[in-house]
Amino acid sequence: MQNLDINKTADARSSSDGKVFVPQTEEEYQRLVALLNGLIDEVGEDESHPLASLMEIIGVLIEKYEDEHVPQLAVE
């Protein structure tokens, strides 16, 4: 098990404040979508890229918002 360096974690968190968040409004959702699009342009399909896990986290946050706020299409 890897030890957690609290100082490094706090530094990383403070540098990402305001960039990664749980969206509560349509505007926040759109900001995350724009951020994800930029990450996709940078990371592509390179799963070993340093930003790949951040891209995945943002995708999960977007999906959560969509599940709660975007009506599902009815299949007939």
C-alpha positions in Angstrom: 0.0 0.0 0.0 1.3 3.4 -1.0 1.6 6.1 1.7 -0.4 9.2 1.1 1.7 12.4 1.2 -0.8 14.9 2.7 1.2 18.0 1.7 1.5 16.9 -2.0 -2.2 16.0 -2.0 -3.2 19.4 -0.5 -1.0 21.2 -3.1 -2.5 19.2 -6.0 -6.0 19.9 -4.6 -5.4 23.6 -4.3 -4.1 23.8 -7.9 -7.3 22.2 -9.1 -9.8 24.2 -7.1 -12.5 25.6 -9.3 -11.6 23.3 -12.2 -13.0 20.0 -11.0 -16.3 20.0 -9.1 -19.7 18.3 -9.0 -21.8 20.4 -11.3 -25.0 21.8 -9.8 -26.2 24.0 -12.7 -26.3 23.9 -16.5 -23.5 26.5 -16.6 -21.2 24.4 -14.4 -22.1 21.3 -16.5 -21.2 23.1 -19.7 -17.8 24.2 -18.1 -17.0 20.6 -17.3 -18.0 19.5 -20.8 -15.6 22.1 -22.3 -12.9 21.0 -19.9 -13.5 17.3 -20.9 -13.4 18.2 -24.6 -10.0 19.9 -24.1 -8.7 16.9 -22.3 -9.9 14.6 -25.0 -8.0 16.7 -27.6 -4.9 16.5 -25.4 -5.1 12.9 -24.1 -6.9 11.1 -27.0 -6.9 7.4 -26.3 -3.6 7.3 -24.5 -4.5 5.6 -21.2 -1.0 6.1 -19.9 -1.2 9.9 -20.3 -0.8 11.8 -17.0 -4.2 13.4 -17.5 -6.1 10.3 -18.4 -7.4 9.6 -14.9 -8.6 13.3 -14.6 -10.4 12.9 -17.9 -12.2 9.8 -16.5 -13.2 11.5 -13.3 -14.6 14.5 -15.2 -16.5 12.1 -17.4 -18.1 10.5 -14.4 -19.1 13.9 -13.0 -20.7 14.8 -16.3 -22.5 11.4 -16.5 -23.8 11.9 -12.9 -25.2 15.3 -13.8 -26.8 14.0 -17.0 -28.4 11.1 -15.1 -30.0 13.5 -12.7 -30.9 16.4 -15.0 -31.2 15.3 -18.6 -34.5 13.5 -19.6 -34.0 10.1 -21.1 -35.2 9.6 -24.7 -38.3 7.3 -24.9 -37.8 4.3 -27.1 -41.0 3.2 -28.8 
